[in-house]
Amino acid sequence: MAGIYVNDKGTWKLPKSVWVKSGTWRVCKNVYINNRGYWQELIKTIDITSSKSNFNLWEYVGSPTEPISLIVNIASGIEIFSNDTSGNRTPALTVGNFPTNSTVIVNNNGYISGGGGFGGVGGIGPSGSASNGTNGGDGIVKGSSNNFDITITNTGTIAGGGGGGSAGSAVYYEGPPNPQTGVRPRYWVSGGNGGQGAGITGFSRTQGGNGQNVSNGVSGGNGGSLGEDGLPTPTGNGSSFGAGGKAIGSDIEVAVSGTIIGAVG
């Protein structure tokens, strides 16, 4: 493979940065090498200055097929979030399918948050079962089985979305007897919907919503706070709740933690 490599304790690796002296020493933002007559980008620095949803970093930088050292600076005030309308939330930021031996450094000064899972829908009548709450989205995941390194320096916030609350099952209700006839009314009571989980796209940025309260029936469970599972129905008679999303997925090194809400790894 073409490129500039350094020996790190017996292993040859691409450098994470290259410095040049032009009066003073400064780091190069972009480095190119000439590979058999073609200029190939070896080190690339990009600045993320606008908010993104369901962001795939590898695709954003042009889906490179050769090893690269990438430095990503996410500016303060920038939001990266899940933006799904149904089902389990996708990660807010997927690093992606970088070639083997690449290195990626993410300097996050913004707010990365998986979306809140959707609450289950309550059961209706004798044949309508309650639907499950869906999972909250992860904040940032590697998203690739390739052998490349990723390091996060976080001075902002990275959070997993809260899981959606469970929904109540429909129940057959027998009311008090009619004082004139003594007949008890009987009817089906629909179950309550579950609350949505927390996230930038969720019930709120930090807290899950309450499940729907149902008189004479099964109320829905609450949505989870950031990084937490949704809750079951108050009586346990209902569907499954959604799991909370991870803040940071597996195989990612965290150099500076900052604010991390949710599981890591």
C-alpha positions in Angstrom: 0.0 0.0 0.0 1.2 3.5 -0.8 1.6 6.1 1.8 3.7 7.4 4.7 4.0 4.9 7.6 5.6 5.2 11.0 6.8 2.3 13.2 4.8 2.2 16.4 6.3 -0.5 18.7 7.0 -2.8 15.9 3.8 -2.2 13.9 3.8 0.0 10.8 0.9 2.5 10.9 -0.4 5.5 9.0 0.4 8.7 11.0 -2.5 10.5 12.6 -0.9 13.9 11.8 2.0 15.4 9.9 3.8 18.6 11.0 5.7 21.1 8.9 7.9 24.0 9.8 7.2 27.2 8.1 8.7 29.7 10.6 6.8 27.8 13.3 5.7 24.2 13.5 2.1 23.6 12.4 0.0 20.6 11.7 -1.0 19.9 8.1 -4.8 19.7 7.5 -4.5 17.8 4.3 -1.6 15.7 3.0 -1.2 14.1 -0.4 1.3 11.7 -1.9 2.1 10.8 -5.5 1.4 7.2 -6.0 2.7 6.1 -9.5 1.8 9.4 -11.1 -1.6 9.8 -9.2 -2.0 12.2 -6.3 -3.6 10.3 -3.4 -4.9 11.9 -0.2 -3.2 10.5 2.8 -4.4 12.8 5.7 -7.7 14.7 5.5 -9.2 17.2 7.9 -12.8 18.2 7.7 -15.0 20.6 9.8 -18.7 19.7 10.4 -20.4 23.1 10.7 -24.0 22.1 9.9 -26.3 19.7 11.7 -26.7 16.2 10.3 -29.2 13.3 10.7 -28.4 9.5 10.3 -24.9 10.7 9.4 -22.5 8.2 7.7 -19.0 9.7 7.9 -17.4 7.3 5.3 -20.0 8.2 2.7 -19.7 12.0 3.6 -15.9 12.0 2.7 -16.4 10.2 -0.6 -16.3 6.5 0.4 -12.5 6.2 0.2 -11.1 2.8 -0.8 -7.4 3.4 0.2 -6.2 3.8 3.8 -6.5 7.3 5.1 -6.0 9.3 8.3 -9.1 11.4 8.9 -9.5 14.2 11.4 -13.1 15.3 12.0 -13.9 18.5 13.9 -17.6 18.8 14.9 -18.2 22.4 15.9 -19.9 23.7 19.0 -23.7 24.0 18.6 -23.9 21.3 15.9 -26.4 18.5 16.4 -26.2 15.0 15.0 -29.2 12.9 15.5 -31.4 10.0 14.4 -34.2 10.9 12.1 -36.5 7.9 11.6 -40.3 7.9 11.5 -40.9 4.4 12.7 -39.2 1.2 14.0 -36.0 1.0 15.9 -33.9 4.2 15.6 -30.7 4.1 13.6 -27.5 5.5 15.0 -27.0 9.3 14.9 -23.5 8.9 13.6 -22.0 5.8 11.9 -18.3 6.1 11.2 -18.6 3.6 8.3 -16.7 1.3 6.1 -13.2 2.8 6.1 -10.4 0.7 4.6 -8.2 -1.5 6.8 -5.3 0.4 8.5 -7.2 3.8 8.3 -7.3 6.0 11.4 -10.2 8.3 12.3 -10.2 11.0 15.0 -13.4 12.7 15.9 -13.2 15.9 17.9 -16.7 16.5 19.1 -17.7 19.9 20.4 -21.3 19.5 19.5 -24.3 17.3 20.6 -24.6 13.8 19.2 -27.8 12.0 20.3 -29.6 8.8 19.2 -33.3 9.4 18.8 -35.9 8.3 21.3 -37.6 5.0 20.6 -41.3 5.1 19.7 -43.9 4.0 22.3 -45.9 0.9 21.6 -49.5 1.2 20.4 -52.2 -0.1 22.7 -54.3 -3.2 21.9 -57.8 -2.7 20.6 -60.6 -5.2 21.0 -60.4 -9.0 21.3 -58.0 -9.6 18.4 -55.8 -6.5 18.5 -52.6 -7.1 20.5 -50.4 -4.2 21.7 -47.3 -3.4 19.6 -43.8 -3.3 21.2 -42.0 -0.1 22.1 -39.0 0.4 19.8 -35.3 0.8 20.7 -33.6 4.2 21.1 -30.8 5.0 18.7 -27.1 4.8 19.5 -25.1 8.0 19.5 -22.0 6.9 17.5 -21.0 3.5 16.3 -18.2 2.2 14.2 -20.5 0.4 11.8 -17.8 -1.7 10.1 -15.9 -4.9 10.6 -12.8 -3.5 8.9 -9.6 -3.2 10.9 -9.2 0.6 11.4 -8.7 2.7 14.5 -11.2 5.4 15.7 -10.6 7.8 18.6 -13.0 10.2 20.1 -12.1 13.4 21.9 -15.4 14.6 23.3 -15.8 18.0 24.9 -19.5 18.2 24.0 -22.2 15.6 24.6 -22.7 12.1 23.2 -25.9 10.2 24.3 -28.0 7.2 23.5 -31.7 7.6 22.9 -34.2 6.4 25.4 -36.3 3.3 24.7 -40.0 3.5 23.9 -42.5 2.5 26.6 -44.6 -0.6 26.4 -48.2 -0.5 25.4 -51.2 -1.8 27.3 -53.2 -4.8 26.2 -56.9 -4.4 25.6 -59.1 -5.7 28.5 -62.7 -6.8 28.8 -64.4 -4.5 31.3 -67.4 -5.2 33.4 -68.9 -2.1 34.8 -71.1 -1.6 37.9 -74.7 -2.8 37.6 -77.4 -0.5 36.2 -79.5 0.6 39.2 -82.7 0.1 37.2 -82.0 -3.2 35.5 -79.2 -4.7 37.5 -77.4 -5.5 34.2 -73.6 -4.9 34.2 -72.3 -3.3 31.0 -69.5 -5.2 29.4 -67.1 -3.8 26.8 -63.5 -3.8 25.6 -61.2 -1.1 26.8 -58.2 -0.3 24.5 -54.8 -0.3 26.0 -52.8 2.9 26.5 -49.9 3.8 24.2 -46.4 3.8 25.5 -44.4 7.0 25.9 -41.6 8.0 23.5 -38.0 7.9 24.7 -35.7 10.9 25.1 -33.4 12.3 22.4 -32.9 15.3 20.1 -35.7 13.6 18.1 -37.7 12.2 21.0 -40.2 13.3 23.7 -37.6 15.8 25.0 -33.8 16.1 24.8 -33.3 14.3 28.2 -36.6 12.8 29.5 -39.0 10.2 28.1 -42.7 10.9 27.8 -45.4 9.4 30.0 -47.5 6.5 28.9 -51.1 7.1 28.0 -53.3 6.8 31.1 -56.5 4.7 30.5 -59.4 4.5 32.9 -60.6 1.0 33.6 -57.9 -0.4 31.4 -54.1 -0.9 31.1 -52.1 2.3 30.9 -49.0 2.5 28.7 -45.4 2.5 30.1 -43.2 5.6 30.2 -40.5 6.2 27.6 -36.9 6.0 28.9 -34.6 8.9 29.7 -31.4 9.3 27.6 -29.6 5.9 27.3 -32.2 4.1 29.4 -34.8 1.4 28.6 -38.4 2.3 28.3 -40.7 1.1 31.1 -43.3 -1.7 31.2 -47.0 -0.9 31.8 -47.9 -0.2 35.5 -49.5 -3.6 35.7 -47.1 -5.5 33.5 -50.0 -6.5 31.2 -48.8 -5.3 27.9 -46.2 -5.4 25.2 -42.4 -5.3 25.4 -40.6 -2.0 25.9 -37.7 -0.7 23.8 -34.0 -0.8 24.9 -32.1 2.4 25.4 -29.4 3.2 22.8 -25.7 3.2 23.6 -23.9 6.5 23.7 -20.8 5.0 22.0 -20.6 1.5 20.4 -17.8 -1.1 20.6 -14.3 -0.9 19.3 -14.0 2.9 19.7 -11.3 4.5 21.9 -12.4 7.4 24.0 -9.5 9.8 24.7 -11.5 12.6 26.4 -14.9 11.7 27.8 -16.7 15.0 28.1 -20.4 14.4 28.7 -21.4 10.8 27.9 -25.0 9.6 28.7 -25.6 5.9 28.1 -23.6 2.8 27.7 -20.1 2.7 26.1 -18.8 -0.4 24.2 
